[in-house]
């Protein structure tokens, strides 16, 4: 049955009542502007105490280049290729390594923090000239920090844990036999770092590692290294120490540790 003309307006009015009134575009824009500065709860959102989701940040890949340049510069310091007292510019070193001057300057700034170089305004970086007194002071500080830790670990760490470090000691012997001071310096630090890590103190590992690296830079006016024979002698001190630790010979460990740190290897 068709509705009468008189009932049509009433039906249309009822239909409008069931559909919410639609806001105008200008009103929507103003509401959004007001809501942007309000807390989520004030806008009627259910936050449930959730922390805000951080926005993703772009990935930066330059750190790998800087790290490679830093490793190369540290190697050049140990070998004496970067000579104490000499000034080196970022562009010149960048050309040498096949990179721009920016990662070189960044790596040099890190070496400046480590005390290896100092900034020369408008020229570059000067390799710090270090004397025997500074080396002796570094050796003393290293002994004060590391010797007690080695002796304590000798009493508490079981033989099988010491045996696990044998590959590191053998790697140091191979590096010494090759006669490369930079390769041996890294193997030397790796073994010391592994021993100190047994103490479970990350700050100890970091501080002792920094001191160890500084002690490996040759002083001004001396050869870059003690030569292949000196490296081999140092490496065999490691193996002798490891043998004593595995055997649990506390008296021998004390003697070898004190001798080792007297030379600050």
Protein Blocks (a to p, Z undefined) as FASTA:
>chain_A
ZZdfklmmmmmmmmmmmpccdddfklmmmmmmmmmmpcfklnopafkopacddddddddf
klmmmmmmmmmmmmmmmnomacghiacdfklmmmmnopafklmmmmmmmmmmnopaccde
hkbpcdddddfklmmmmmmmmmmmmmmmmmmmmmmmcfklmmmmmmmmmmmmmmmmnopa
klmmmmmmmmmmmmmmmnopaklmmmmmmmmmmmmpccehiafbebjklmmmmmmmmmmm
mmmmmnopaklmmmmmmmmmmnoZZ
